[in-house]
Amino acid sequence: MTFDRRNLPEPVGYYEAAGLVFRERKGKWRTTRC
């Protein structure tokens, strides 16, 4: 078995499901409260 990045969840949706609220949605990078 090899590692396949296609099996990873979409990052923004994954962290939003964990309860993180992002401050900005500009471009590729996001910020949130720690």
C-alpha positions in Angstrom: 0.0 0.0 0.0 1.4 3.4 -0.9 0.4 6.9 0.2 -2.0 8.6 -2.2 -2.8 12.3 -1.6 -6.1 11.9 -3.6 -7.5 10.0 -0.6 -7.1 13.0 1.7 -10.1 15.2 2.5 -10.4 18.7 1.2 -8.5 20.8 3.9 -11.0 23.7 4.4 -14.0 21.4 4.8 -12.1 19.1 7.1 -11.2 21.9 9.5 -14.6 23.5 9.4 -16.1 20.2 10.3 -13.8 20.2 13.3 -15.3 23.5 14.4 -12.7 26.0 13.3 -14.0 29.3 12.0 -11.8 31.0 9.5 -11.2 34.7 9.6 -10.4 35.4 6.0 -11.0 33.7 2.7 -8.5 35.4 0.4 -6.5 33.3 -1.9 -5.0 30.0 -0.9 -4.1 30.7 2.8 -6.5 30.9 5.7 -6.3 32.2 9.3 -8.3 31.0 12.3 -8.2 31.4 16.1 -6.0 28.9 17.9 
